[in-house]
């Protein structure tokens, strides 16, 4: 009996001395995502700017340009409403992550997180959860405004909504990874906004967001075709506009296969860029 008691006591001491098993990256990523969302929604100015910016530009352009587009069976405001959804997706992913991660690196938040037992993947999963929730919220808001004020027709078939879902998912993922990659370009947090916003603004002009796609020169469209925003705009136009509007596209069709190919390539290429360029320390820290 003494031997049994000693054995049980030793087993308890061994169990107590064993380190507790840490949660996996997916579980920590979910908790990290919840934290990111709380931090985001506590900053009221940032929330208002993030969600209001695409809505304000949609309201301005779609209110100014309301004429029928000749031969397309749509109005200019419908074109803007469809394309601005793509701009909203890129705003909540590429622009948001590019600026916020650069600021966190400059403020040594990333350096402190890297010194914790948290797996690095959990940090990025948390950011992706933030992007997913804010991207869905932004899209719902733009759909509501477009449908209520600018005659944007919402799809009725399941197949069309499925097209919308994969364009949204691939576009959001590709833009988020590209945002993580570009966050390493600014040399300080103060310059992050300028470095990230400028290419995003240029892409909006040459990708058919602010200017109708049929009025842009071919060389601009070819340049825009190298990036995901142009293909997201085209995909969303295919979802929300009638088939007659495809005549406005550079190829005269929606090109869903090419849209999937390019956006999928950006998901893979964006991941490679992140792995090659992401840094936990700022330039000043070496």
DRENPA-3360 file (N, C-alpha, C; in nm, 2 decimals, always signed):
BEGIN
1 = XXXXXXXX = +0.08/-0.12/+0.00/+0.00/+0.00/+0.00/+0.09/+0.12/+0.00 ~ +0.20/+0.12/+0.07/+0.29/+0.23/+0.08/+0.35/+0.26/-0.06 ~ +0.38/+0.15/-0.12/+0.44/+0.16/-0.26/+0.34/+0.22/-0.36 ~ +0.21/+0.18/-0.34/+0.11/+0.24/-0.43/+0.09/+0.38/-0.41 ~ +0.09/+0.43/-0.28/+0.08/+0.57/-0.25/+0.19/+0.65/-0.30 ~ +0.31/+0.59/-0.29/+0.43/+0.66/-0.34/+0.43/+0.68/-0.49 ~ +0.38/+0.57/-0.55/+0.37/+0.57/-0.70/+0.27/+0.68/-0.75 ~ +0.15/+0.68/-0.68/+0.05/+0.78/-0.71/+0.10/+0.92/-0.69;
9 = XXXXXXXX = +0.17/+0.94/-0.58/+0.22/+1.08/-0.55/+0.32/+1.12/-0.65 ~ +0.41/+1.02/-0.69/+0.51/+1.06/-0.79/+0.45/+1.09/-0.92 ~ +0.34/+1.02/-0.96/+0.27/+1.05/-1.09/+0.21/+1.19/-1.09 ~ +0.15/+1.22/-0.97/+0.09/+1.36/-0.96/+0.20/+1.46/-0.97 ~ +0.31/+1.44/-0.91/+0.42/+1.54/-0.92/+0.47/+1.55/-1.06 ~ +0.48/+1.44/-1.13/+0.52/+1.44/-1.27/+0.42/+1.52/-1.36 ~ +0.29/+1.49/-1.34/+0.19/+1.56/-1.42/+0.19/+1.71/-1.39 ~ +0.21/+1.75/-1.26/+0.21/+1.89/-1.23/+0.34/+1.96/-1.29;
17 = XXXXXXXX = +0.45/+1.88/-1.30/+0.57/+1.94/-1.35/+0.57/+1.96/-1.50 ~ +0.49/+1.87/-1.57/+0.48/+1.88/-1.71/+0.42/+2.01/-1.76 ~ +0.48/+2.07/-1.86/+0.42/+2.20/-1.91/+0.29/+2.18/-1.97 ~ +0.20/+2.28/-1.95/+0.07/+2.27/-2.02/+0.08/+2.28/-2.17 ~ +0.00/+2.21/-2.24/+0.00/+2.21/-2.38/-0.06/+2.34/-2.43 ~ +0.01/+2.41/-2.52/-0.04/+2.53/-2.57/-0.15/+2.51/-2.68 ~ -0.25/+2.59/-2.69/-0.35/+2.58/-2.80/-0.28/+2.58/-2.94 ~ -0.34/+2.52/-3.04/-0.29/+2.52/-3.17/-0.30/+2.66/-3.24;
25 = XXXXXXXX = -0.23/+2.67/-3.36/-0.23/+2.80/-3.43/-0.37/+2.84/-3.47 ~ -0.46/+2.75/-3.51/-0.59/+2.78/-3.55/-0.67/+2.84/-3.43 ~ -0.66/+2.78/-3.32/-0.73/+2.83/-3.20/-0.68/+2.97/-3.16 ~ -0.55/+2.98/-3.15/-0.49/+3.11/-3.12/-0.52/+3.21/-3.22 ~ -0.53/+3.17/-3.35/-0.56/+3.27/-3.45/-0.70/+3.32/-3.44 ~ -0.80/+3.23/-3.40/-0.93/+3.27/-3.37/-0.94/+3.37/-3.26 ~ -0.87/+3.35/-3.15/-0.87/+3.44/-3.04/-0.80/+3.57/-3.08 ~ -0.69/+3.56/-3.16/-0.62/+3.68/-3.21/-0.72/+3.76/-3.30;
33 = XXXXXXXX = -0.79/+3.69/-3.38/-0.89/+3.76/-3.46/-0.99/+3.84/-3.38 ~ -1.04/+3.78/-3.28/-1.14/+3.84/-3.19/-1.08/+3.97/-3.13 ~ -0.95/+3.96/-3.09/-0.88/+4.08/-3.03/-0.87/+4.18/-3.14 ~ -0.83/+4.15/-3.26/-0.81/+4.24/-3.36/-0.94/+4.32/-3.39 ~ -1.05/+4.24/-3.39/-1.18/+4.31/-3.42/-1.22/+4.40/-3.30 ~ -1.20/+4.36/-3.18/-1.23/+4.45/-3.07/-1.14/+4.58/-3.08 ~ -1.02/+4.57/-3.11/-0.93/+4.69/-3.12/-0.98/+4.77/-3.24 ~ -1.02/+4.71/-3.35/-1.06/+4.79/-3.46/-1.18/+4.87/-3.44;
41 = XXXXXXXX = -1.29/+4.80/-3.38/-1.41/+4.87/-3.36/-1.41/+4.97/-3.24 ~ -1.30/+4.97/-3.16/-1.29/+5.07/-3.05/-1.24/+5.20/-3.11 ~ -1.17/+5.19/-3.22/-1.12/+5.32/-3.29/-1.23/+5.37/-3.38 ~ -1.31/+5.45/-3.33/-1.43/+5.50/-3.40/-1.40/+5.57/-3.53 ~ -1.29/+5.66/-3.52/-1.26/+5.74/-3.64/-1.21/+5.64/-3.75 ~ -1.13/+5.54/-3.72/-1.09/+5.45/-3.82/-1.20/+5.37/-3.88 ~ -1.30/+5.33/-3.79/-1.41/+5.25/-3.84/-1.50/+5.34/-3.94 ~ -1.52/+5.46/-3.90/-1.60/+5.55/-3.99/-1.53/+5.57/-4.12;
49 = XXXXXXXX = -1.40/+5.60/-4.11/-1.33/+5.63/-4.24/-1.33/+5.50/-4.33 ~ -1.30/+5.39/-4.27/-1.29/+5.26/-4.35/-1.42/+5.23/-4.42 ~ -1.53/+5.24/-4.35/-1.66/+5.21/-4.41/-1.72/+5.32/-4.49 ~ -1.69/+5.44/-4.45/-1.76/+5.56/-4.52/-1.69/+5.59/-4.65 ~ -1.56/+5.57/-4.66/-1.48/+5.61/-4.78/-1.54/+5.56/-4.91 ~ -1.55/+5.43/-4.92/-1.61/+5.38/-5.05/-1.75/+5.42/-5.07 ~ -1.83/+5.43/-4.96/-1.97/+5.47/-4.98/-1.98/+5.62/-5.03 ~ -1.90/+5.70/-4.97/-1.90/+5.84/-5.02/-1.86/+5.86/-5.16;
57 = XXXXXXXX = -1.75/+5.79/-5.20/-1.71/+5.79/-5.34/-1.82/+5.73/-5.44 ~ -1.88/+5.62/-5.39/-1.99/+5.57/-5.47/-2.10/+5.67/-5.49 ~ -2.14/+5.73/-5.38/-2.25/+5.83/-5.39/-2.21/+5.95/-5.48 ~ -2.09/+5.99/-5.47/-2.05/+6.11/-5.55/-2.05/+6.07/-5.70 ~ -1.98/+5.97/-5.74/-1.97/+5.93/-5.88/-2.10/+5.88/-5.94 ~ -2.17/+5.80/-5.86/-2.29/+5.75/-5.92/-2.40/+5.85/-5.92 ~ -2.39/+5.96/-5.84/-2.49/+6.07/-5.85/-2.46/+6.16/-5.96 ~ -2.33/+6.19/-5.99/-2.29/+6.28/-6.09/-2.32/+6.22/-6.23;
65 = XXXXXXXX = -2.28/+6.09/-6.24/-2.29/+6.02/-6.37/-2.40/+5.92/-6.37 ~ -2.52/+5.96/-6.41/-2.64/+5.87/-6.41/-2.69/+5.84/-6.55 ~ -2.62/+5.88/-6.65/-2.68/+5.86/-6.79/-2.67/+5.71/-6.83 ~ -2.75/+5.67/-6.92/-2.74/+5.54/-6.98/-2.61/+5.52/-7.06 ~ -2.55/+5.41/-7.05/-2.43/+5.37/-7.12/-2.48/+5.31/-7.26 ~ -2.44/+5.38/-7.37/-2.50/+5.34/-7.50/-2.46/+5.20/-7.53 ~ -2.56/+5.12/-7.57/-2.53/+4.98/-7.62/-2.51/+4.88/-7.51 ~ -2.51/+4.92/-7.38/-2.48/+4.83/-7.27/-2.60/+4.79/-7.19;
73 = XXXXXXXX = -2.71/+4.86/-7.20/-2.83/+4.83/-7.12/-2.82/+4.86/-6.98 ~ -2.72/+4.94/-6.94/-2.71/+4.98/-6.79/-2.68/+5.13/-6.78 ~ -2.69/+5.18/-6.66/-2.66/+5.32/-6.64/-2.51/+5.33/-6.58 ~ -2.46/+5.45/-6.59/-2.32/+5.47/-6.54/-2.32/+5.44/-6.39 ~ -2.43/+5.48/-6.32/-2.43/+5.46/-6.18/-2.43/+5.31/-6.14 ~ -2.49/+5.23/-6.22/-2.48/+5.08/-6.20/-2.33/+5.03/-6.22 ~ -2.27/+5.08/-6.31/-2.12/+5.05/-6.33/-2.04/+5.08/-6.21 ~ -2.06/+5.21/-6.16/-1.99/+5.25/-6.05/-2.02/+5.17/-5.92;
81 = XXXXXXXX = -2.14/+5.13/-5.90/-2.18/+5.06/-5.79/-2.12/+4.92/-5.79 ~ -2.11/+4.85/-5.90/-2.05/+4.72/-5.91/-1.90/+4.73/-5.89 ~ -1.84/+4.82/-5.95/-1.69/+4.83/-5.94/-1.65/+4.88/-5.80 ~ -1.73/+4.96/-5.73/-1.69/+5.02/-5.60/-1.69/+4.91/-5.50 ~ -1.77/+4.80/-5.52/-1.77/+4.69/-5.43/-1.63/+4.63/-5.43 ~ -1.57/+4.61/-5.54/-1.43/+4.56/-5.55/-1.33/+4.66/-5.48 ~ -1.35/+4.78/-5.50/-1.27/+4.88/-5.43/-1.28/+4.87/-5.28 ~ -1.40/+4.85/-5.23/-1.42/+4.83/-5.09/-1.35/+4.71/-5.03;
89 = XXXXXXXX = -1.35/+4.60/-5.11/-1.28/+4.48/-5.07/-1.13/+4.51/-5.06 ~ -1.08/+4.57/-5.16/-0.93/+4.60/-5.15/-0.90/+4.70/-5.04 ~ -0.99/+4.79/-5.02/-0.96/+4.89/-4.91/-0.95/+4.82/-4.77 ~ -1.04/+4.73/-4.75/-1.04/+4.66/-4.61/-0.94/+4.55/-4.60 ~ -0.87/+4.52/-4.71/-0.77/+4.42/-4.71/-0.63/+4.48/-4.73 ~ -0.60/+4.51/-4.86/-0.47/+4.56/-4.90/-0.43/+4.69/-4.82 ~ -0.52/+4.79/-4.83/-0.48/+4.92/-4.76/-0.48/+4.90/-4.61 ~ -0.58/+4.84/-4.55/-0.59/+4.83/-4.41/-0.47/+4.75/-4.35;
97 = XXXXXXXX = -0.43/+4.64/-4.41/-0.32/+4.56/-4.36/-0.19/+4.63/-4.39 ~ -0.17/+4.68/-4.50/-0.05/+4.75/-4.54/-0.01/+4.86/-4.44 ~ -0.11/+4.94/-4.40/-0.08/+5.05/-4.31/-0.07/+5.00/-4.16 ~ -0.17/+4.91/-4.12/-0.17/+4.87/-3.98/-0.05/+4.79/-3.94 ~ +0.00/+4.70/-4.03/+0.11/+4.61/-3.99/+0.24/+4.70/-3.99 ~ +0.25/+4.79/-4.08/+0.37/+4.88/-4.08/+0.37/+4.96/-3.95 ~ +0.26/+5.01/-3.90/+0.25/+5.08/-3.78/+0.29/+4.99/-3.66 ~ +0.24/+4.87/-3.66/+0.27/+4.78/-3.55/+0.42/+4.74/-3.55;
105 = XXXXXXXX = +0.48/+4.73/-3.66/+0.62/+4.70/-3.67/+0.70/+4.82/-3.62 ~ +0.66/+4.94/-3.65/+0.73/+5.06/-3.61/+0.72/+5.08/-3.46 ~ +0.61/+5.04/-3.41/+0.58/+5.06/-3.26/+0.63/+4.94/-3.18 ~ +0.70/+4.85/-3.25/+0.76/+4.73/-3.19/+0.66/+4.63/-3.13 ~ +0.54/+4.64/-3.18/+0.44/+4.54/-3.14/+0.47/+4.41/-3.19 ~ +0.51/+4.40/-3.32/+0.55/+4.27/-3.38/+0.67/+4.21/-3.31 ~ +0.76/+4.29/-3.28/+0.88/+4.24/-3.21/+0.85/+4.17/-3.08 ~ +0.75/+4.24/-3.00/+0.71/+4.18/-2.87/+0.63/+4.05/-2.90;
113 = XXXXXXXX = +0.55/+4.05/-3.00/+0.47/+3.93/-3.03/+0.56/+3.81/-3.07 ~ +0.67/+3.85/-3.14/+0.76/+3.74/-3.19/+0.83/+3.67/-3.07 ~ +0.84/+3.75/-2.96/+0.91/+3.69/-2.84/+0.82/+3.61/-2.75 ~ +0.69/+3.60/-2.79/+0.60/+3.52/-2.71/+0.59/+3.37/-2.77 ~ +0.53/+3.28/-2.69/+0.51/+3.14/-2.75/+0.41/+3.13/-2.86 ~ +0.34/+3.24/-2.89/+0.23/+3.23/-2.99/+0.30/+3.20/-3.13 ~ +0.24/+3.10/-3.20/+0.30/+3.07/-3.34/+0.28/+3.19/-3.43 ~ +0.37/+3.22/-3.51/+0.36/+3.33/-3.61/+0.23/+3.32/-3.69;
121 = XXXXXXXX = +0.19/+3.20/-3.73/+0.07/+3.18/-3.81/-0.05/+3.24/-3.74 ~ -0.06/+3.23/-3.61/-0.17/+3.28/-3.54/-0.19/+3.43/-3.56 ~ -0.08/+3.50/-3.57/-0.09/+3.65/-3.59/-0.15/+3.68/-3.72 ~ -0.11/+3.61/-3.83/-0.16/+3.63/-3.96/-0.30/+3.58/-3.97 ~ -0.34/+3.47/-3.91/-0.48/+3.43/-3.91/-0.57/+3.53/-3.84 ~ -0.52/+3.59/-3.74/-0.60/+3.70/-3.67/-0.62/+3.81/-3.76 ~ -0.52/+3.85/-3.84/-0.54/+3.96/-3.94/-0.64/+3.92/-4.05 ~ -0.63/+3.80/-4.09/-0.73/+3.75/-4.20/-0.87/+3.75/-4.15;
129 = XXXXXXXX = -0.89/+3.71/-4.02/-1.02/+3.72/-3.96/-1.08/+3.86/-3.96 ~ -0.99/+3.95/-3.92/-1.03/+4.10/-3.92/-1.07/+4.14/-4.06 ~ -0.98/+4.10/-4.16/-1.01/+4.14/-4.30/-1.14/+4.08/-4.35 ~ -1.17/+3.95/-4.31/-1.29/+3.88/-4.36/-1.41/+3.95/-4.30 ~ -1.42/+3.98/-4.17/-1.53/+4.04/-4.11/-1.56/+4.18/-4.17 ~ -1.45/+4.26/-4.17/-1.47/+4.40/-4.22/-1.50/+4.40/-4.37 ~ -1.44/+4.31/-4.44/-1.47/+4.30/-4.59/-1.62/+4.27/-4.61 ~ -1.67/+4.17/-4.54/-1.81/+4.13/-4.55/-1.90/+4.25/-4.52;
137 = XXXXXXXX = -1.87/+4.31/-4.40/-1.95/+4.43/-4.36/-1.95/+4.54/-4.46 ~ -1.83/+4.57/-4.52/-1.82/+4.68/-4.62/-1.90/+4.64/-4.74 ~ -1.89/+4.51/-4.78/-1.96/+4.47/-4.90/-2.11/+4.48/-4.88 ~ -2.16/+4.43/-4.77/-2.31/+4.44/-4.74/-2.35/+4.59/-4.74 ~ -2.27/+4.68/-4.69/-2.31/+4.82/-4.69/-2.32/+4.87/-4.83 ~ -2.22/+4.84/-4.91/-2.22/+4.89/-5.05/-2.33/+4.83/-5.13 ~ -2.36/+4.70/-5.11/-2.47/+4.64/-5.18/-2.60/+4.71/-5.14 ~ -2.62/+4.74/-5.01/-2.74/+4.81/-4.97/-2.76/+4.94/-5.03;
145 = XXXXXXXX = -2.65/+5.02/-5.03/-2.65/+5.16/-5.09/-2.67/+5.15/-5.24 ~ -2.60/+5.06/-5.31/-2.62/+5.04/-5.45/-2.76/+5.00/-5.49 ~ -2.81/+4.91/-5.42/-2.95/+4.86/-5.45/-3.06/+4.96/-5.42 ~ -3.04/+5.03/-5.31/-3.14/+5.13/-5.27/-3.14/+5.26/-5.35 ~ -3.02/+5.30/-5.38/-3.01/+5.44/-5.44/-2.97/+5.44/-5.59 ~ -2.90/+5.33/-5.64/-2.85/+5.34/-5.77/-2.89/+5.22/-5.86 ~ -3.00/+5.16/-5.83/-3.06/+5.06/-5.92/-2.97/+4.94/-5.95 ~ -2.89/+4.91/-5.85/-2.81/+4.79/-5.87/-2.89/+4.66/-5.84;
153 = XXXXXXXX = -2.90/+4.58/-5.94/-2.99/+4.46/-5.93/-2.91/+4.34/-5.86 ~ -2.96/+4.30/-5.75/-2.90/+4.19/-5.68/-2.94/+4.05/-5.75 ~ -2.84/+3.96/-5.76/-2.87/+3.83/-5.82/-2.98/+3.75/-5.75 ~ -3.05/+3.67/-5.83/-3.15/+3.59/-5.78/-3.12/+3.44/-5.78 ~ -3.02/+3.40/-5.87/-2.99/+3.26/-5.88/-2.87/+3.22/-5.79 ~ -2.87/+3.09/-5.75/-2.76/+3.04/-5.67/-2.63/+3.04/-5.74 ~ -2.63/+3.01/-5.87/-2.50/+3.01/-5.94/-2.44/+3.15/-5.95 ~ -2.52/+3.25/-5.96/-2.46/+3.39/-5.97/-2.40/+3.43/-5.83;
161 = XXXXXXXX = -2.47/+3.39/-5.73/-2.42/+3.42/-5.59/-2.29/+3.34/-5.57 ~ -2.28/+3.22/-5.62/-2.16/+3.14/-5.61/-2.05/+3.21/-5.68 ~ -2.07/+3.26/-5.80/-1.97/+3.34/-5.87/-1.92/+3.46/-5.78 ~ -2.02/+3.53/-5.72/-1.99/+3.64/-5.64/-1.90/+3.59/-5.52 ~ -1.93/+3.48/-5.46/-1.86/+3.43/-5.34/-1.71/+3.40/-5.38 ~ -1.69/+3.33/-5.49/-1.55/+3.29/-5.52/-1.47/+3.41/-5.56 ~ -1.53/+3.51/-5.64/-1.46/+3.63/-5.67/-1.42/+3.71/-5.54 ~ -1.52/+3.72/-5.45/-1.49/+3.78/-5.32/-1.38/+3.72/-5.25;
169 = XXXXXXXX = -1.39/+3.58/-5.23/-1.29/+3.51/-5.15/-1.15/+3.52/-5.21 ~ -1.14/+3.49/-5.34/-1.01/+3.50/-5.40/-0.95/+3.64/-5.40 ~ -1.04/+3.74/-5.43/-0.99/+3.88/-5.43/-0.95/+3.92/-5.29 ~ -1.03/+3.89/-5.19/-1.00/+3.93/-5.05/-0.87/+3.87/-5.01 ~ -0.85/+3.74/-5.04/-0.73/+3.67/-5.00/-0.60/+3.73/-5.07 ~ -0.61/+3.74/-5.20/-0.50/+3.80/-5.27/-0.46/+3.94/-5.23 ~ -0.56/+4.02/-5.21/-0.53/+4.16/-5.17/-0.48/+4.16/-5.02 ~ -0.53/+4.08/-4.94/-0.48/+4.07/-4.80/-0.33/+4.03/-4.80;
177 = XXXXXXXX = -0.30/+3.93/-4.87/-0.16/+3.89/-4.88/-0.07/+3.99/-4.94 ~ -0.12/+4.06/-5.04/-0.04/+4.17/-5.10/-0.03/+4.29/-5.00 ~ -0.13/+4.31/-4.92/-0.12/+4.41/-4.81/-0.01/+4.38/-4.71 ~ -0.01/+4.25/-4.67/+0.10/+4.21/-4.58/+0.24/+4.22/-4.64 ~ +0.25/+4.19/-4.77/+0.38/+4.20/-4.83/+0.42/+4.35/-4.84 ~ +0.33/+4.44/-4.88/+0.37/+4.58/-4.90/+0.40/+4.65/-4.77 ~ +0.35/+4.59/-4.66/+0.37/+4.65/-4.53/+0.52/+4.66/-4.49 ~ +0.61/+4.58/-4.56/+0.75/+4.59/-4.53/+0.82/+4.70/-4.61;
185 = XXXXXXXX = +0.75/+4.76/-4.70/+0.81/+4.87/-4.79/+0.84/+5.00/-4.71 ~ +0.74/+5.05/-4.64/+0.76/+5.18/-4.57/+0.87/+5.16/-4.46 ~ +0.96/+5.26/-4.46/+1.07/+5.26/-4.36/+1.03/+5.30/-4.22 ~ +0.91/+5.36/-4.21/+0.86/+5.40/-4.08/+0.70/+5.39/-4.09 ~ +0.64/+5.39/-3.97/+0.50/+5.39/-3.96/+0.44/+5.52/-4.02 ~ +0.51/+5.63/-4.00/+0.46/+5.76/-4.05/+0.44/+5.76/-4.20 ~ +0.53/+5.69/-4.27/+0.52/+5.69/-4.42/+0.43/+5.58/-4.48 ~ +0.38/+5.50/-4.39/+0.30/+5.38/-4.44/+0.18/+5.42/-4.52;
193 = XXXXXXXX = +0.11/+5.52/-4.48/-0.01/+5.56/-4.55/+0.02/+5.61/-4.69 ~ +0.12/+5.69/-4.71/+0.16/+5.74/-4.84/+0.20/+5.63/-4.93 ~ +0.28/+5.54/-4.88/+0.34/+5.43/-4.96/+0.23/+5.33/-5.00 ~ +0.13/+5.31/-4.92/+0.02/+5.21/-4.95/-0.09/+5.28/-5.03 ~ -0.13/+5.40/-4.99/-0.25/+5.46/-5.06/-0.22/+5.50/-5.20 ~ -0.10/+5.54/-5.23/-0.07/+5.59/-5.37/-0.10/+5.48/-5.47 ~ -0.04/+5.36/-5.46/-0.07/+5.26/-5.56/-0.21/+5.22/-5.57 ~ -0.28/+5.22/-5.45/-0.42/+5.18/-5.45/-0.50/+5.28/-5.52;
201 = XXXXXXXX = -0.47/+5.41/-5.50/-0.54/+5.52/-5.57/-0.52/+5.51/-5.72 ~ -0.40/+5.48/-5.77/-0.37/+5.47/-5.91/-0.45/+5.35/-5.97 ~ -0.45/+5.24/-5.90/-0.52/+5.12/-5.95/-0.67/+5.15/-5.96 ~ -0.72/+5.23/-5.87/-0.87/+5.25/-5.89/-0.90/+5.33/-6.01 ~ -0.81/+5.42/-6.06/-0.83/+5.49/-6.18/-0.82/+5.41/-6.30 ~ -0.72/+5.32/-6.30/-0.69/+5.24/-6.43/-0.76/+5.11/-6.43 ~ -0.83/+5.07/-6.33/-0.90/+4.94/-6.32/-1.05/+4.95/-6.34 ~ -1.10/+5.07/-6.37/-1.24/+5.08/-6.40/-1.33/+5.11/-6.28;
209 = XXXXXXXX = -1.27/+5.16/-6.17/-1.35/+5.20/-6.05/-1.40/+5.34/-6.07 ~ -1.31/+5.44/-6.09/-1.35/+5.58/-6.10/-1.39/+5.62/-6.24 ~ -1.33/+5.55/-6.34/-1.35/+5.58/-6.48/-1.40/+5.46/-6.55 ~ -1.50/+5.47/-6.63/-1.56/+5.36/-6.70/-1.46/+5.28/-6.78 ~ -1.47/+5.15/-6.78/-1.37/+5.06/-6.84/-1.36/+5.08/-6.99 ~ -1.47/+5.13/-7.06/-1.47/+5.14/-7.20/-1.40/+5.27/-7.25 ~ -1.37/+5.36/-7.16/-1.30/+5.48/-7.19/-1.15/+5.48/-7.17 ~ -1.10/+5.38/-7.10/-0.96/+5.37/-7.07/-0.88/+5.32/-7.19;
217 = XXXXXXXX = -0.76/+5.37/-7.21/-0.68/+5.32/-7.32/-0.63/+5.18/-7.29 ~ -0.60/+5.11/-7.40/-0.56/+4.97/-7.38/-0.43/+4.95/-7.29 ~ -0.34/+5.04/-7.30/-0.22/+5.02/-7.23/-0.24/+5.03/-7.07 ~ -0.34/+5.12/-7.04/-0.38/+5.13/-6.90/-0.44/+5.00/-6.85 ~ -0.53/+4.95/-6.93/-0.60/+4.82/-6.90/-0.51/+4.71/-6.89 ~ -0.41/+4.70/-6.98/-0.31/+4.60/-6.97/-0.22/+4.61/-6.85 ~ -0.19/+4.73/-6.81/-0.12/+4.75/-6.68/-0.20/+4.71/-6.56 ~ -0.33/+4.75/-6.56/-0.42/+4.71/-6.45/-0.44/+4.56/-6.44;
225 = XXXXXXXX = -0.43/+4.49/-6.56/-0.46/+4.35/-6.56/-0.35/+4.27/-6.49 ~ -0.24/+4.33/-6.45/-0.14/+4.27/-6.37/-0.17/+4.26/-6.23 ~ -0.28/+4.33/-6.18/-0.31/+4.34/-6.04/-0.46/+4.29/-6.02 ~ -0.49/+4.25/-5.90/-0.62/+4.19/-5.87/-0.74/+4.28/-5.88 ~ -0.73/+4.41/-5.86/-0.84/+4.50/-5.86/-0.92/+4.50/-5.99 ~ -0.85/+4.50/-6.10/-0.92/+4.50/-6.23/-1.01/+4.38/-6.25 ~ -0.96/+4.27/-6.20/-1.03/+4.14/-6.22/-1.15/+4.13/-6.12 ~ -1.13/+4.18/-6.00/-1.24/+4.19/-5.91/-1.36/+4.27/-5.97;
233 = XXXXXXXX = -1.32/+4.39/-6.02/-1.42/+4.48/-6.08/-1.50/+4.41/-6.19 ~ -1.42/+4.34/-6.28/-1.48/+4.27/-6.39/-1.57/+4.16/-6.34 ~ -1.53/+4.08/-6.24/-1.61/+3.98/-6.19/-1.74/+4.03/-6.13 ~ -1.73/+4.13/-6.05/-1.85/+4.19/-5.98/-1.95/+4.25/-6.09 ~ -1.89/+4.31/-6.19/-1.98/+4.36/-6.30/-2.05/+4.25/-6.36 ~ -1.98/+4.13/-6.38/-2.05/+4.02/-6.44/-2.16/+3.96/-6.35 ~ -2.15/+3.98/-6.22/-2.25/+3.93/-6.12/-2.37/+4.02/-6.12 ~ -2.34/+4.15/-6.12/-2.45/+4.25/-6.09/-2.51/+4.32/-6.21;
241 = XXXXXXXX = -2.45/+4.30/-6.33/-2.49/+4.37/-6.45/-2.55/+4.27/-6.55 ~ -2.63/+4.31/-6.64/-2.69/+4.22/-6.74/-2.58/+4.17/-6.84 ~ -2.61/+4.07/-6.91/-2.51/+4.01/-7.00/-2.47/+4.12/-7.11 ~ -2.57/+4.21/-7.14/-2.54/+4.31/-7.25/-2.43/+4.40/-7.21 ~ -2.40/+4.41/-7.08/-2.29/+4.51/-7.04/-2.15/+4.45/-7.06 ~ -2.14/+4.32/-7.10/-2.01/+4.26/-7.12/-1.94/+4.32/-7.24 ~ -2.02/+4.39/-7.33/-1.96/+4.45/-7.45/-1.86/+4.56/-7.41 ~ -1.88/+4.62/-7.29/-1.79/+4.72/-7.24/-1.65/+4.67/-7.20;
249 = XXXXXXXX = -1.64/+4.54/-7.17/-1.51/+4.49/-7.13/-1.41/+4.48/-7.24 ~ -1.28/+4.48/-7.21/-1.18/+4.48/-7.31/-1.19/+4.36/-7.40 ~ -1.23/+4.24/-7.35/-1.24/+4.12/-7.43/-1.38/+4.10/-7.48 ~ -1.48/+4.19/-7.44/-1.61/+4.17/-7.48/-1.69/+4.06/-7.41 ~ -1.63/+4.01/-7.30/-1.70/+3.90/-7.22/-1.65/+3.91/-7.08 ~ -1.71/+3.84/-6.99/-1.67/+3.85/-6.85/-1.55/+3.77/-6.82 ~ -1.51/+3.67/-6.89/-1.39/+3.60/-6.87/-1.37/+3.54/-6.73 ~ -1.47/+3.47/-6.69/-1.46/+3.42/-6.55/-1.34/+3.32/-6.53;
257 = XXXXXXXX = -1.31/+3.25/-6.63/-1.20/+3.16/-6.62/-1.07/+3.23/-6.59 ~ -1.05/+3.34/-6.67/-0.93/+3.42/-6.65/-0.93/+3.49/-6.52 ~ -1.05/+3.54/-6.48/-1.06/+3.60/-6.35/-1.01/+3.51/-6.24 ~ -1.06/+3.38/-6.24/-1.02/+3.29/-6.14/-0.87/+3.26/-6.14 ~ -0.82/+3.25/-6.27/-0.68/+3.22/-6.28/-0.59/+3.33/-6.22 ~ -0.62/+3.46/-6.26/-0.54/+3.57/-6.21/-0.55/+3.59/-6.06 ~ -0.67/+3.58/-6.01/-0.69/+3.60/-5.86/-0.63/+3.48/-5.79 ~ -0.64/+3.36/-5.84/-0.58/+3.25/-5.78/-0.42/+3.26/-5.78;
265 = XXXXXXXX = -0.37/+3.31/-5.89/-0.23/+3.33/-5.90/-0.18/+3.44/-5.80 ~ -0.26/+3.54/-5.77/-0.22/+3.64/-5.68/-0.23/+3.58/-5.53 ~ -0.32/+3.49/-5.51/-0.32/+3.42/-5.38/-0.18/+3.35/-5.35 ~ -0.14/+3.28/-5.46/-0.01/+3.20/-5.44/+0.10/+3.30/-5.44 ~ +0.10/+3.39/-5.54/+0.21/+3.49/-5.55/+0.22/+3.58/-5.43 ~ +0.11/+3.62/-5.37/+0.11/+3.70/-5.25/+0.16/+3.63/-5.13 ~ +0.13/+3.50/-5.12/+0.19/+3.42/-5.01/+0.34/+3.41/-5.03 ~ +0.39/+3.39/-5.15/+0.54/+3.38/-5.17/+0.60/+3.52/-5.13;
273 = XXXXXXXX = +0.54/+3.63/-5.17/+0.59/+3.76/-5.14/+0.60/+3.78/-4.99 ~ +0.49/+3.74/-4.92/+0.49/+3.75/-4.77/+0.61/+3.67/-4.71 ~ +0.63/+3.55/-4.76/+0.74/+3.47/-4.70/+0.87/+3.52/-4.73 ~ +0.89/+3.59/-4.84/+1.02/+3.65/-4.88/+1.05/+3.78/-4.82 ~ +0.94/+3.86/-4.79/+0.96/+4.00/-4.75/+0.92/+4.04/-4.61 ~ +0.84/+3.96/-4.55/+0.79/+4.00/-4.42/+0.90/+4.01/-4.31 ~ +0.90/+4.11/-4.23/+0.99/+4.13/-4.13/+0.92/+4.16/-4.00 ~ +0.97/+4.11/-3.89/+0.92/+4.14/-3.75/+0.98/+4.26/-3.69;
281 = XXXXXX = +1.09/+4.31/-3.74/+1.16/+4.42/-3.69/+1.16/+4.53/-3.80 ~ +1.16/+4.66/-3.75/+1.17/+4.77/-3.84/+1.31/+4.79/-3.89 ~ +1.33/+4.88/-3.99/+1.46/+4.90/-4.05/+1.56/+4.95/-3.94 ~ +1.51/+5.03/-3.85/+1.60/+5.09/-3.74/+1.65/+4.98/-3.65 ~ +1.57/+4.87/-3.63/+1.61/+4.77/-3.54/+1.70/+4.66/-3.60 ~ +1.72/+4.67/-3.73/+1.80/+4.58/-3.80/+1.73/+4.45/-3.85;
% end
